[in-house]
Amino acid sequence: MKLSSLNDLLREIRACTVCAHALPLGPKPVLTAHSDARILIVGQAPGTRVHATGIAWNDASGDRLRDWLRLDRETFYNEEKFAIVPMGFCYPGRGASGDKKPRPECAPLWHAKVLAHLPNLRLTLLVGSYAIKRYLWYRNESALTEIVRNTDFTKAAMLPLVHPSPRNTIWLKKNAWFERDVVPQLRERVKNVLKS
């Protein structure tokens, strides 16, 4: 079976209404992909600011993520370098303690199809627990902290990251090793992949 072109697939995804009934602001899938991309970022789901602008990671979480990666916005948003494919493509709505979890339809419906068009990927950043649970499925149900702590950031093809949301500032303070030890290794990996 012949794959559709990536552009056709992205048009199809951006027109998706599968879970429109459950989206308080309506469907507005936010993702970027290019066949030359070397790094894949799998996050959670857009927040209200990202929904409004249509630009992934265009919020405080994105500012912190770019700081961790030591990237300017121009490099981060270069689709030939980075593909951004969240677990849920649309804003899922507000829950009791923050945004609701990503809609469960997106990843099973679309991820494999998008990844089939990304032959040049060299590194995947799994940002937040939903992405980590999906892609590091072979791991036991140990805490997110232990999964991140036990990953070899110098070699692993998939790097699990705590979500950079301001809501995780307390976690970052309690786990100072992350920004002290892991972030420099993360920066080095990203830099080397982009140079290769």
Phi, psi and omega in degrees: 000130182280133177286143173290163178292157179299320180297320177297318180296316180297322176297318179296316179297315183291345176261003184295138177228021186307317182247025182306324181300338185254003185256114185296333179255007180083169181285136173202075183301131180240113175199161174221146178201145176215143184296341178272354185304139181255336182234132177254131174249117177251109180256208183262277180201155180298145169270187183294323180292318178295319177302316183293321184267337184074015181246118181300144177056030180267060184200187182298325177297318178295322177300316180292319179299315178297324176296314178303321183275350185054055181235143171277168183297322182299315179291314183301321183267011176282106185297338178283350177251318185235131167258138180237109186229094183287169177294322174235132187275344184239156176298123186273351182105172184266137176251192182295325183226054181120193179292151175294164178292158179303145176301139185283351184284325192299302187301311179296327183282323192240331190304309183300323180295318178292313183300330178298340181260009183240070186286346186260009180297136177240345184204141176236129176257118179261105189257106179099164188295326182294317178292319181297315181297324181288315189265341174250045185300336183283348178288153174286179185276033178295164184297151177308319181303315182289325177298314179295314183299325186268003178274137176276099184290351178273344186229328188299143178280336178239120183252116179278131180235141170297150180292136183280014180302145173304337178294344180261013180301322179296316177302316181296324178290321180287336183239062184300338178302332183297304182286332180285315188254317186280314184302317177299322177293320177300313180301318181295317178300312181299315179301314182293321178295318181292333179280333188285000000 
